[in-house]
Amino acid sequence: MTPKEKANDLIHKFFANALPDAVECDLNVGKRCALIAVEEILHCEATEPSDTDWDECGSTAQYYWPQKKEDAGKFWGDVKSELQSL
C-alpha cells in the first residue's frame, strides 16, 4: 500500500468506523483523527528485539532491524505528508 493509499484508508476508517453517527461531519474529522494516529506511531520508539543472537542469524541479519526501522519511519512520515496535503 502506498503512503497516499494508507492516508486515505486511515481517513475512511476513522470517519466510517469511529464516527458512524456523525452524519453531518465531513472527512476533515477523519483526517484529524488519522493525523493523531500517525503522530503516535512516529513518536513510538521501536526497540531492537532483546532475544536476538546476531551471531546465530548471520552477519547480514544484524543490519535488518535498523533498516526496517528506518523504512517504517519513512513510510509513516510519507503518510503524514499525504494526510497534510489532502
Order of alpha helices (4+ residues) and beta strands (2+ residues): alpha-alpha-alpha-alpha
